[in-house]
Amino acid sequence: MIHCYQLNGYNIVLDVYSGSVHVVDDLAYDVISMYEGHTADEIVAAMLEKYRDQPEVTADEVREVLASVEDLKAKGKLFAPDAYEHLAFDFKERNTVIKALCLHVAHTCNLTCEYCFASQGKYQGERALMSYEVGKQALDFLIAHSGSRRNLEVDFFGGEPLMNWDVVKRLVAYGREQEKIHNKNFRFTLTTNGMLIDDDVIEFANREMHNVVLSLDGRKEIHDSLRKTASGKGSYDIIVPKFQKLAESRGGKGYYVRGTFTHNNVEFTKDLFHMADLGFTELSMEPVVCAPDEPYALTEEDKQVLYDQYELLAKEMIRRKKAGNGFTFYHYMIDLKAGPCVYKRISGCGSGTEYLAVTPWGELYPCHQFVGDPKYSMGDVWKGVTNTALRDEFKLCNAYARPGCRNCWARMYCSGGCAANAYHATGSIKGVYEYGCDLFRKRIECAIMMEIANAGLEPAHQV
C-alpha cells in the first residue's frame, strides 16, 4: 500500500508497510500513482500524453522511472507487502504486564470547563479525593503486575490533582521507597489546570515529575470563554503567569501546554502561535470530542478550515525553526528513522491491558475516558483485573481489528486510533471515529512534510 500526496511544493510517496518516504519529481509521482493496475505500455502512453508540451519527457525516460520503481519494489521500499497482519490477532495470547496507571487523585475541580468530558471532574458520580491508602495500594498493584518491566509510569490526574496535593506528595515518596526495594523506576507526571500552582508545587514538580501537562486553550478570550471558575470568571489571567514561571524553571523542557480547540476557534493556529509568543515551546492542541449538538462541537464545514490550519501550522513551524525560535507540536512529533516497534505500531496506547485508570475508590478502568461507565469496570487495586473478558477485548483492539481501518494508509501511525473516541462515536471500541481519523491523517501528512523540509530537501527534488 502506498499513499501519494502533494504538500508545500513536495511530491510525497509514503510506502505504508516499509515506512519508506520518497520525495519525487512530477513524472515519478505520476508514474508511481499509476503503477498498480496498469501495464508499462499504458503508463508510458499516459505520461507522453500528459507531458506532451514537455519534449524532454520521452518514452525512454518514463521507462527509466518505471525501472527505478521496480528496483525500489524489489528492495521492499515501494509497494511492500503487509508483513504484520498475521501478528495482530496473536495479541490475545500475549502475556501483557501493566506498565502505567492514571491515578484519579481528585474527582473534583476548581474550574467549570463547559466541554469537560469528566463532568467538571465528577465523572458522572460523586466528588471525591483519593486517600493515601488507596493510592498506596494502587502503586503496590502496579509493582506486583509489572513483571520484569523496570520503568513504570504514573500520571496524577483529575479533576484537578492539585486539590489533593498532600496525597500526591506522599504517594511520590512511597513510590521512591518502593522502587529501590523492587528495582523499579517510576516516572511521575502531573496534569493540572494551574489554578493552585505555587512555589511548593513548582519545586516539587521540578524534582519529582518527569512531565507536567498544563491546560491552556490559547488567547485570553478563547480560553476564558469555556474554562471558567466556579464564579463564572475566566482563568487565563490567573494561570498564565504560573505556567510561564513553571516552564522557565524547568528549563523549557519536561512540560506541555495543552489546549483544546472547538467550533469557536477553528482557526486554532492563532491560539498556538499566541502560546508560542508567550514563551512556551512545548505545545499540544487537541480537537474537542463531544456530543454533536453542543454549540462548540466541530462541524463538517469546519473540517476544511482545520486542514488548512494544520498546513499553516506546519509551514510556520518550519519558518520559525529556521529563524531560531521554533517550538514543538505534539502531533507533529514523528521519527521516520527509528519509530515505534511493530507491536506498538499495531496495538497503540495499551489501554485496558498495559495502561489502566484508577478511581479515588480504587476501581480500575481501561483509561480515564471510560471512568464512570459501569460496563467498563475492570476490577480494583486489591483484587486486580477481574473482568478478564474485557481485558481480552482490549487486547484485540488494534489497527487490524477495526474494519474501518482496513484500507487506511495511516493505520500504522495511529494503531487503529483511540478506543474511547471510537466507543463514544459508534458504541464500540472497535468502531472508527471518522472525524478524528480525517484530522489525524492530515496531521501525519504535515508531520512527514516537515521532516522532509527540515532535512533540507527542496520541493520536487527526486531521491
C-alpha positions in Angstrom: 0.0 0.0 0.0 1.2 3.5 -0.8 -0.1 7.0 -0.1 0.8 9.8 -2.5 0.1 13.4 -1.7 1.4 16.9 -2.5 2.0 19.4 0.1 4.1 22.6 0.4 5.6 22.0 -3.1 6.7 18.5 -2.4 5.5 15.3 -4.2 5.5 12.8 -1.4 5.1 9.0 -1.7 4.7 7.0 1.6 5.2 3.3 1.4 2.9 2.2 4.3 4.3 -1.1 5.4 8.0 -0.4 4.9 7.7 3.1 6.3 9.8 4.5 3.4 9.2 8.0 2.4 10.1 9.2 -1.1 10.2 12.7 -2.4 10.0 12.7 -6.2 9.6 14.9 -9.2 6.3 15.3 -11.1 6.9 12.5 -13.6 7.9 9.9 -11.0 4.9 10.9 -8.8 2.5 10.3 -11.7 4.2 7.0 -12.7 4.0 5.7 -9.1 0.4 6.8 -8.8 -0.5 4.7 -11.9 1.9 1.8 -11.3 -0.6 -0.6 -9.7 -3.4 -1.7 -12.1 -1.7 -0.5 -15.3 0.8 -2.0 -17.7 4.1 -0.4 -18.6 2.8 0.5 -22.0 -0.3 2.1 -20.6 1.8 4.2 -18.2 4.2 5.3 -20.9 1.3 6.3 -23.2 -0.4 8.2 -20.4 2.8 10.1 -19.4 3.5 11.1 -23.0 0.0 12.4 -23.3 0.1 14.3 -20.0 3.6 15.8 -20.7 3.2 16.4 -24.5 4.2 20.0 -24.0 7.4 18.9 -22.4 9.6 17.3 -25.1 12.2 16.3 -22.6 9.8 13.7 -21.3 10.4 10.8 -23.6 9.3 7.1 -23.6 12.8 6.1 -22.6 12.7 8.4 -19.6 9.3 7.1 -18.5 10.7 3.5 -18.7 13.7 4.6 -16.7 11.4 5.8 -14.0 9.5 2.5 -14.2 12.8 0.6 -13.8 13.6 2.7 -10.7 10.1 1.8 -9.3 10.7 -1.9 -9.9 14.1 -1.7 -8.2 12.6 0.0 -5.1 9.8 -2.6 -5.1 12.4 -5.4 -5.2 14.2 -3.8 -2.2 11.0 -3.6 -0.2 10.8 0.2 -0.2 7.8 0.6 -2.5 4.6 -1.5 -2.6 6.0 -3.5 0.2 3.7 -6.4 1.3 1.9 -6.3 4.7 4.1 -8.4 6.9 2.2 -7.6 10.1 -1.4 -8.7 9.7 -0.8 -12.2 10.7 0.7 -11.0 14.0 -2.2 -8.8 15.1 -4.6 -11.5 16.3 -1.9 -13.3 18.3 -2.2 -10.4 20.8 -4.9 -12.1 22.7 -2.4 -14.8 23.7 0.3 -12.3 24.8 1.1 -12.2 28.4 0.9 -8.5 28.9 2.1 -6.7 32.0 0.8 -3.4 33.4 3.3 -0.5 32.9 1.3 2.6 33.6 -1.5 3.9 35.8 -3.6 7.1 35.6 -4.3 7.9 39.3 -7.5 9.9 39.7 -6.5 11.5 42.9 -9.3 14.1 42.7 -12.8 13.7 41.3 -13.4 17.3 41.8 -12.2 20.5 40.2 -11.9 24.3 40.8 -12.9 25.1 37.2 -16.2 24.5 35.4 -15.0 24.0 31.8 -18.0 23.5 29.6 -16.5 20.9 27.3 -15.1 18.7 30.2 -15.5 15.0 29.4 -15.3 14.4 33.1 -18.3 16.5 34.1 -16.1 19.1 35.9 -14.1 16.3 37.5 -17.0 14.2 38.9 -17.1 11.6 36.1 -20.9 11.3 36.4 -20.5 10.4 40.0 -19.8 11.9 43.4 -17.0 14.3 44.2 -14.2 12.6 46.0 -10.5 12.7 46.8 -8.3 9.6 46.7 -6.9 8.6 50.1 -3.3 7.9 50.6 -4.2 4.2 51.5 -5.9 3.7 48.1 -3.1 5.4 46.2 -0.5 3.3 48.1 -2.4 0.1 47.2 -2.5 1.3 43.5 1.3 1.6 43.4 1.6 -1.8 45.1 -0.8 -3.2 42.4 1.3 -1.7 39.6 4.6 -3.1 41.0 3.0 -6.5 41.5 1.6 -6.7 38.0 4.5 -5.1 36.1 6.5 -8.3 35.7 10.1 -7.7 34.8 9.5 -4.3 33.4 11.6 -1.7 35.3 10.3 1.6 34.0 6.7 2.4 35.3 4.6 5.4 34.7 2.1 7.1 37.0 0.1 10.2 36.0 -1.6 12.2 38.7 -4.9 13.2 37.2 -8.3 14.5 37.9 -10.5 16.6 38.1 -7.7 18.7 39.4 -5.0 16.8 41.2 -3.6 19.8 43.0 -6.7 19.8 45.1 -5.2 16.6 46.7 -1.6 17.8 46.7 -0.5 16.4 50.0 -1.6 12.9 49.0 0.3 13.3 45.7 3.5 14.1 47.5 3.1 11.2 50.0 2.5 8.8 47.1 5.6 10.0 45.3 7.6 9.5 48.4 6.2 6.0 48.8 7.0 5.2 45.2 10.6 6.3 45.6 10.9 4.0 48.6 9.4 1.0 46.7 11.4 1.5 43.5 14.6 0.8 45.5 13.2 -2.4 47.0 11.7 -3.8 43.8 14.3 -2.5 41.2 11.7 -0.3 39.6 11.9 3.3 38.2 8.8 5.5 38.5 8.2 8.3 36.0 5.6 10.5 37.6 3.6 13.1 35.6 1.1 15.7 36.6 -1.8 17.1 34.6 -3.1 20.4 36.0 -5.3 23.4 35.2 -2.8 25.6 37.1 -5.1 27.4 39.5 -3.2 26.1 42.6 0.3 26.2 41.3 2.6 27.9 43.8 6.3 27.8 44.6 5.9 24.5 46.5 4.2 22.8 43.5 6.9 24.1 41.2 9.8 23.0 43.4 8.3 19.5 44.0 7.4 19.1 40.3 10.8 20.0 39.2 12.3 17.5 41.5 9.9 14.6 41.0 7.7 15.0 37.9 9.1 13.7 34.6 6.5 15.8 32.8 3.8 18.3 33.6 0.8 18.9 31.4 -0.6 22.4 31.6 -4.1 23.2 30.3 -4.4 26.4 28.3 -6.6 27.0 25.3 -4.8 29.9 23.8 -5.8 33.5 23.6 -7.5 35.1 26.6 -10.9 35.5 25.0 -10.9 31.9 23.8 -9.6 30.3 27.0 -11.9 32.3 29.2 -15.0 31.5 27.1 -15.0 27.9 28.3 -12.5 27.5 31.1 -14.1 29.4 33.9 -14.0 29.4 37.7 -17.0 28.4 39.9 -18.0 32.1 40.0 -18.1 32.3 36.2 -14.9 34.3 35.7 -12.2 33.3 33.3 -9.0 31.7 34.5 -6.5 33.0 31.9 -5.0 35.8 34.0 -4.5 33.6 37.0 -2.8 30.6 35.3 -0.6 32.1 32.5 1.9 33.7 34.9 2.1 30.5 36.9 2.6 28.4 33.7 5.3 30.8 32.5 7.2 30.5 35.8 6.9 26.8 35.9 8.0 26.3 32.3 11.0 28.6 32.8 12.0 26.9 36.0 12.1 23.5 34.1 14.5 24.9 31.5 11.8 24.9 28.8 11.5 21.1 28.8 9.6 18.4 30.6 6.2 20.1 30.2 3.4 20.5 27.7 1.0 23.3 27.3 -2.1 21.5 26.1 -5.1 23.2 24.6 -8.5 22.2 23.2 -10.0 23.8 20.1 -13.7 23.8 19.4 -16.1 25.3 16.8 -15.5 28.6 18.5 -11.8 28.7 17.4 -11.3 26.5 14.4 -8.5 28.9 13.4 -6.6 27.3 16.3 -3.2 28.3 15.0 -3.9 31.8 16.3 -4.0 30.2 19.8 -0.9 28.0 19.2 1.1 31.0 18.0 -0.2 33.0 20.9 1.1 30.3 23.3 4.5 30.3 21.5 4.7 34.1 21.7 4.1 33.8 25.5 7.4 31.8 25.6 6.0 28.2 25.6 7.9 25.9 23.3 6.3 22.5 24.1 2.7 22.7 22.7 -0.3 20.5 22.0 -3.8 21.3 20.7 -6.5 18.7 20.6 -9.9 18.8 18.8 -12.8 18.7 21.2 -14.7 15.4 21.4 -18.3 16.0 22.5 -21.9 15.4 21.5 -22.7 16.8 18.0 -25.5 19.0 19.3 -23.2 21.0 21.7 -22.7 24.6 20.5 -18.9 24.2 20.5 -18.9 20.9 18.6 -16.8 20.7 15.4 -18.9 20.5 12.2 -18.3 19.1 8.8 -18.0 22.6 7.5 -15.1 23.2 10.0 -13.1 20.3 8.5 -11.5 22.0 5.5 -10.7 25.0 7.7 -8.9 22.7 10.1 -7.0 21.0 7.2 -5.8 24.5 6.1 -4.9 25.3 9.7 -2.7 22.2 10.1 -0.9 23.1 6.9 -0.4 26.7 8.0 0.9 25.4 11.3 3.5 23.1 9.6 4.7 25.9 7.3 5.0 28.4 10.2 6.9 25.9 12.3 9.4 25.3 9.5 9.8 29.1 9.2 10.3 29.6 12.9 12.7 26.8 13.3 14.9 28.3 10.6 14.6 31.7 12.3 15.8 30.1 15.6 12.6 30.5 17.6 10.9 27.1 16.8 8.6 25.1 19.0 7.4 21.5 19.3 3.8 20.5 18.4 2.9 17.1 20.0 1.0 15.8 16.9 3.9 16.6 14.6 6.4 14.5 16.6 7.4 11.7 14.2 10.5 9.6 13.8 10.9 8.3 10.3 14.2 6.5 11.0 13.6 4.7 14.3 10.0 4.9 15.2 8.0 2.6 17.5 8.4 -1.2 17.3 5.9 -3.3 15.3 4.0 -4.3 18.4 3.5 -0.7 19.4 2.5 0.3 15.8 -0.2 -2.2 15.9 -1.5 -2.1 19.4 -1.3 1.6 20.3 -1.6 3.1 23.8 -2.3 -0.2 25.6 -5.4 1.0 27.3 -7.2 -1.8 29.1 -4.1 -4.0 29.1 -0.9 -2.2 29.9 -2.4 1.0 31.0 -5.3 1.5 33.4 -7.1 4.3 35.2 -7.7 4.2 39.0 -10.7 6.0 40.6 -10.5 7.6 44.1 -12.1 4.4 45.4 -9.5 2.1 43.7 -11.7 0.9 40.9 -9.9 0.0 37.6 -11.0 1.2 34.2 -9.3 0.9 30.7 -8.4 4.6 30.7 -9.6 7.9 32.1 -12.2 8.3 29.3 -14.1 5.2 30.4 -14.2 6.1 34.1 -17.7 6.1 35.5 -19.1 3.8 32.8 -20.1 0.6 34.7 -19.8 -1.5 31.5 -16.1 -0.8 31.6 -15.3 -1.5 35.2 -12.3 -4.0 35.2 -11.8 -4.7 38.9 -9.9 -2.9 41.6 -6.5 -2.4 43.0 -7.0 -5.1 45.7 -8.3 -8.0 43.6 -6.7 -6.9 40.4 -8.3 -7.2 36.9 -11.3 -9.5 37.4 -13.1 -8.6 34.1 -10.7 -10.6 32.0 -13.1 -10.9 29.1 -13.0 -7.1 28.8 -9.2 -7.1 29.0 -9.1 -9.7 26.2 -11.4 -7.5 24.1 -8.9 -4.6 24.5 -6.0 -6.8 23.6 -7.7 -7.3 20.2 -8.3 -3.6 19.9 -5.7 -2.8 17.3 -5.0 -1.5 13.9 -6.2 -4.7 12.3 -9.3 -5.3 14.5 -11.3 -2.4 13.1 -13.0 -3.0 9.7 -13.0 0.8 9.2 -9.2 0.8 9.3 -8.6 -1.9 6.7 -7.9 0.3 3.8 -6.4 3.3 5.7 -2.9 4.3 4.8 -2.3 5.9 8.3 -3.2 2.9 10.5 0.5 2.1 11.2 0.8 5.6 12.7 -2.4 5.7 14.7 -2.5 2.0 15.7 -6.3 2.0 15.0 -7.0 5.2 16.9 -8.4 5.9 20.3 -10.7 3.2 21.7 -12.6 5.7 23.8 -13.2 8.0 20.9 -14.4 5.1 18.9 -16.7 3.9 21.6 -18.2 7.3 22.2 -18.7 7.9 18.5 -20.0 4.4 17.5 -20.8 2.5 20.6 -18.0 0.0 20.1 -14.3 0.2 20.9 -13.7 -1.5 17.5 -15.5 1.3 15.7 -14.0 4.3 14.0 -14.3 8.0 15.0 -14.2 9.2 11.4 -13.9 12.9 12.1 -10.9 12.3 14.3 -9.4 9.9 11.7 -9.7 12.6 9.0 -7.8 15.1 11.2 -5.2 12.5 12.2 -4.4 11.8 8.5 -3.9 15.4 7.8 -1.6 15.8 10.8 0.6 12.8 9.7 0.8 14.3 6.2 2.0 17.6 7.7 4.4 15.9 10.1 6.1 13.9 7.3 6.4 17.0 5.1 8.0 18.9 8.0 10.6 16.1 8.3 11.4 16.4 4.6 11.7 20.2 4.8 13.8 20.2 7.9 16.1 17.7 6.3 16.9 20.4 3.7 15.3 18.8 0.6 14.0 21.1 -2.0 10.4 20.8 -3.4 10.1 18.4 -6.4 13.6 17.0 -5.6 14.0 13.4 -6.7 15.6 10.9 -4.3 
